[in-house]
């Protein structure tokens, strides 16, 4: 579960299911701001579907910290993140090793595919909002 939610950390997750895109909604204007947030700072709230289809969440703050939550809202991982080019790296608190995801292009609805380094399977992550105030 940590591994799955870790990327929702954008940026941060590895699982075999993908989130479905919502019904047709014109959010094309948001694409540039979403891309800027993911590449430049990464801050925001991101969701990814778990294996049972429920949504896990990663909250990435502007100060470079993140929190991963399971579908029930329980915190499962916290740490720091960095972004560069199309790559987001997470460094969890404690003894866990840091890991990175390589992010694909951001779609009109704010979703993108991402693949954890060293793995082949990608997942779909979607930015669903701005990061809360610190």
ChimeraX attribute file (.defattr): number of C-alpha atoms within 10 A of each C-alpha:
attribute: neighborCount
match mode: 1-to-1
recipient: residues
	/A:1	15
	/A:2	16
	/A:3	16
	/A:4	22
	/A:5	29
	/A:6	33
	/A:7	32
	/A:8	34
	/A:9	37
	/A:10	42
	/A:11	37
	/A:12	33
	/A:13	33
	/A:14	29
	/A:15	22
	/A:16	13
	/A:17	17
	/A:18	16
	/A:19	19
	/A:20	13
	/A:21	13
	/A:22	7
	/A:23	7
	/A:24	7
	/A:25	9
	/A:26	9
	/A:27	11
	/A:28	11
	/A:29	10
	/A:30	13
	/A:31	17
	/A:32	14
	/A:33	11
	/A:34	25
	/A:35	20
	/A:36	13
	/A:37	17
	/A:38	25
	/A:39	18
	/A:40	14
	/A:41	19
	/A:42	29
	/A:43	28
	/A:44	22
	/A:45	23
	/A:46	28
	/A:47	30
	/A:48	33
	/A:49	25
	/A:50	23
	/A:51	14
	/A:52	8
	/A:53	13
	/A:54	13
	/A:55	19
	/A:56	25
	/A:57	32
	/A:58	32
	/A:59	25
	/A:60	29
	/A:61	21
	/A:62	18
	/A:63	11
	/A:64	15
	/A:65	17
	/A:66	28
	/A:67	22
	/A:68	31
	/A:69	24
	/A:70	19
	/A:71	18
	/A:72	10
	/A:73	11
	/A:74	12
	/A:75	14
	/A:76	15
	/A:77	22
	/A:78	21
	/A:79	19
	/A:80	18
	/A:81	27
	/A:82	16
	/A:83	22
	/A:84	13
	/A:85	10
	/A:86	16
	/A:87	20
	/A:88	25
	/A:89	23
	/A:90	25
	/A:91	20
	/A:92	20
	/A:93	12
	/A:94	9
	/A:95	7
	/A:96	10
	/A:97	9
	/A:98	13
	/A:99	19
	/A:100	25
	/A:101	28
	/A:102	21
	/A:103	24
	/A:104	15
	/A:105	13
	/A:106	19
	/A:107	18
	/A:108	16
	/A:109	21
	/A:110	23
	/A:111	24
	/A:112	20
	/A:113	21
	/A:114	27
	/A:115	24
	/A:116	26
	/A:117	14
	/A:118	9
	/A:119	9
	/A:120	8
	/A:121	14
	/A:122	21
	/A:123	25
	/A:124	27
	/A:125	30
	/A:126	25
	/A:127	28
	/A:128	15
	/A:129	14
	/A:130	17
	/A:131	18
	/A:132	12
	/A:133	6
	/A:134	6
